[in-house]
Amino acid sequence: GTTTTGSTGFYEFTRAEGIVVSNRSWFVREGGIHGVHSRTVYEHVAALISITASTSAADTNHPVLFTGHVYPNHAGDRVFLQEQAGLTGDDWKTLKSGRLGPESNYSIPYRFRVPGSYDLRVSFRGDRRNTAAASDSVSVIVQQTEKPGFTINTSAPIIKEGSSATISGI
């Protein structure tokens, strides 16, 4: 673009929203004097990532399907399904990866082996066009899969410390 300075020597460039979807480096060159330009300003743009889980409650060893989209299009690149590993919110462990399809969509099935509550996200590691980014998190509660006919019973549901009870089952 081109602009002129005001009476005090200041200038301004206005760009429309949604135009820049990748990392950019900006500088201004003075008209008429070759080679004179301002310092470079670096604008880093993160990709936008969505995530949806096929269910919020699952059983162990049954697949949960995580789907979503990365914008702008990064077809062929990898995204990573991650579990929150720490209590601080900044520690994430990669569980599985998936590849973005032609429309920049992904689909990652995952089977949880251990019951519990999981906070999950999908991350994109970044490239020369976009910086690293992650989706919002989704929660999935995983219950232990029950085996039909496998039962457990107790002779007393509540006992005093040091007392005994009989546990039986089939």
Salt bridges, closest charged atoms under 4 A:
GLU43 OE2 - ARG15 NH2 2.75
ASP77 OD2 - HIS74 ND1 3.21
ASP127 OD2 - HIS74 ND1 3.11
